[in-house]
Amino acid sequence: MRTHLTLGRLLGVPIGVNLGVLAVCALLFWSLAFVSLPNIAPSHPTSAYWFAGAVGVIAFMVSLVGHELGHSYVAQRNDVRVVEITLWLFGGVAKLEGEADDPGAEFRIAAAGPLASGVIAALSGGAAVLVGRLDGNEVLFGLLVWLAAINVVLAVSNLLPAFPLDGGRMLRSFLWRRRGRKGPATRVAAMIGQVLAVGLVVGGLALGIWSSWWTGLWTAALGLFLLAAARGEWLAAQAQPELLAESVAVVSRPLPEPLGAGSSVADLERALRHDPRAPFVPLVDERGEISSVLVRESIRRIPPAHRAEVPVGSLATPLIGLTRVDPNETVAQVVDQMGRGSDWWAVVVEDGSLTAVVCSEDVEQVLELASA
Ligand SMILES: [Zn+2]
């Protein structure tokens, strides 16, 4: 049986539902039509509560999507692709491809969800006030008040500083900015997340025993889910010093597609645009061997108007002139040789031929994973 359905696209993002969400819908419908609405607006026909209950469930789902679209919109503006928005048992999730590469973007992406929920709450609250002033339908008034309240709950509970909840992500971005590094910030945020999750489980159980068993059970289940998620993030962010002893192959990139001797500088420009992270393109000589490379910066020497006529050979840098890394060296040895941080790249030469390239940004990423 399929447990996942795709409903459509919004802002270019596919919206899917997991069948677990049906349980939430049924529960919400029951609490709205049989408890909340008859309490806020008593003595109306049952059919009115049922109808408003169904509308309320749909409005709640739209609110969840609105929250996730808040994250998605800001993520896309910060060059992080959104794979899909999924609604499931504990609400919505916007699945991002990769993560923001600076703390400011991380903070904005995380804050956008609760902000969207806040805006929906304010709009529903405003509409409720309007309906109240105009002596409109009491059930509609009750529904709008409920929608405002549930969006406030959504905003506030997501702001809980329990990583990976939105509030926890905001906390991590704050620590990340203060310490300048993401790994340690993730570990601290995920540790706090685990402690808060245990608190939720214990609090939920206490609530279940002494007050409402249903709310307690739900809170405890949410706590367990958060505990697993925070623990997963915490384990993933553990230091991996053994990476430093690995061979340089773990940080090297394959060579870009080489150009032939007959190519023009315009061809080189196209090749580099096609592969924006490549520091150079290898050049194949008349004998079919790679004896030189075309460095990205060298293009600037040729004015744009002449690039189509000028052959790339005029920009070639011989292999002899490049910084080399031995394929048998470890990451630690490469760092010793090349230093940290600064923007460098080196070629890997094996048995006299060029096989790969090592870039400082890849080395930095491994150092981040390796350090505690
Ligand atoms: Zn969120």
Boltz pocket constraint, residues with backbone or C-beta under 6 A from the ligand:
constraints:
  - pocket:
      binder: B
      contacts: [[A, 67], [A, 68], [A, 71], [A, 92], [A, 110], [A, 113], [A, 114], [A, 158], [A, 166]]
      max_distance: 6.0
